[in-house]
């Protein structure tokens, strides 16, 4: 009886895969351990793939714009980890175009070596990997058309913003993760608004919210148009804020004034942004 139940489940998994990943590299998903070796797609894998594909669709307008104006567009994925996002974006967009470069920046050498092996096995010749912390990373091209940072913890999102400015990025796509810097600064604050963060759980959440508000204003002050939206359902992750920025001008004095006003009001700001 157990054997009979496996066939419908397997067929359902394959149907889901065809729907989510039509015409793309199944071997890549196996190498990334999103699929099992026999091609099975379990519930956790399906959820992970849906999240990455949803993020890819949110970034797609930036990719379309970059391919329209650049012969060799450059996407830099910062704090790349196992390079899930970079591999998926390459397979979905760069592979078919036959041009453009995806660069994964990651500080851990073991993950760099694994990613290089997967790229070589997949025939992804225009994927490169830079072993570096985000704050120290520099691209040979001197520019990046699109900068992404998925689940960049604490100050890594600020490092990604500064990287984007150094490399004159037209687009920035951030999904910040755990953020403790401003919460620790707010702990001893005597500001009149301190009741907003008196309890530790509220201080952690308020600090994270204030951090992302300041990040958005900082990007706007540097000429970006910023949109903040939900990445995916809260049932999947509480780290759910997607910050998407497109540069339209070199500076915005009104946004800079709003940034400075908030810093004065709350008495805190991300140190990396303050030093920029």
Buried (B, 14 or more C-beta within 10 A) or exposed (E): EEEEEEEEEBEEBBEBBEEBBEEBBBBBBBBBEBBEEEBBBEEEBBBBBBBBBBBBEBBEEBBEBBBEEBEEBBBBBBBBBBBBBBBBBBBBBBBEEEEBBBBBBBBEEEBBEBBBEBBEEBEBEBBBBBBBEBBEBEBEBEBBBBBBBBBBBBBBBBBBBBBBBBBEBBBBBBBBBEBBBBBEBBEEBEEEEBEBBEEEEBBBBBBBEBBBBBBBBBBBBBBBEBEBEEBBEEEBBEBBBBBBBBBEEEEBEEBBEBBEEBBEEBEBBBEBBEEE
